[in-house]
Amino acid sequence: MRVDIGDAALIGDSDFDVEAAVRAGARSIAYAVEPVKAESLTRAGADAVIGSMVELAASL
């Protein structure tokens, strides 16, 4: 399957996941349940930070 990287999203829970998405040119959706973690993921460049899997559909 061929997917344009601009149409892809990486979902992860670490700064490394977000950085990988940014470097690849994909959207990054970060999962964090603690405010400190959410702040770190936002600083890393996450396009969206979600606190539950229920929020995932809304962020896509």
C-alpha positions as CSV (number, residue, x, y, z in Angstrom):
1,M,0.0,0.0,0.0
2,R,1.3,3.4,-0.9
3,V,0.4,6.3,1.3
4,D,1.6,9.9,0.9
5,I,3.4,10.8,4.1
6,G,1.3,13.9,4.4
7,D,-1.7,11.7,4.7
8,A,-0.2,9.6,7.5
9,A,-0.4,10.1,11.2
10,L,1.9,8.5,13.8
11,I,0.3,7.9,17.2
12,G,2.6,7.5,20.2
13,D,3.2,8.4,23.8
14,S,6.8,9.5,23.8
15,D,8.9,12.5,22.7
16,F,10.7,10.1,20.4
17,D,7.5,9.1,18.7
18,V,6.6,12.8,18.1
19,E,10.1,13.6,16.8
20,A,10.0,10.6,14.4
21,A,6.7,11.8,13.0
22,V,8.0,15.4,12.6
23,R,11.2,14.2,10.9
24,A,9.2,12.0,8.5
25,G,6.7,14.7,7.7
26,A,3.7,12.9,9.2
27,R,1.1,14.3,11.6
28,S,1.8,13.3,15.2
29,I,-0.9,12.5,17.7
30,A,0.4,12.0,21.2
31,Y,-1.3,10.2,24.0
32,A,-0.8,11.5,27.5
33,V,-2.8,11.2,30.7
34,E,-0.7,13.5,32.9
35,P,-0.4,17.2,32.3
36,V,3.4,17.2,32.6
37,K,3.6,14.5,29.9
38,A,1.2,16.5,27.7
39,E,3.4,19.6,28.0
40,S,6.5,17.6,27.1
41,L,4.8,16.1,24.0
42,T,3.5,19.5,22.9
43,R,7.1,21.0,23.2
44,A,8.3,18.0,21.1
45,G,6.0,19.2,18.3
46,A,2.9,17.0,18.6
47,D,0.1,18.2,16.3
48,A,-2.5,16.9,18.8
49,V,-2.3,15.6,22.3
50,I,-5.1,13.3,23.5
51,G,-5.9,12.0,27.0
52,S,-8.0,9.0,26.1
53,M,-8.5,6.7,23.1
54,V,-12.0,8.1,22.8
55,E,-10.4,11.4,21.7
56,L,-8.5,9.7,18.9
57,A,-11.2,9.7,16.3
58,A,-11.8,13.5,16.8
59,S,-8.1,14.2,16.3
60,L,-7.8,12.4,13.0
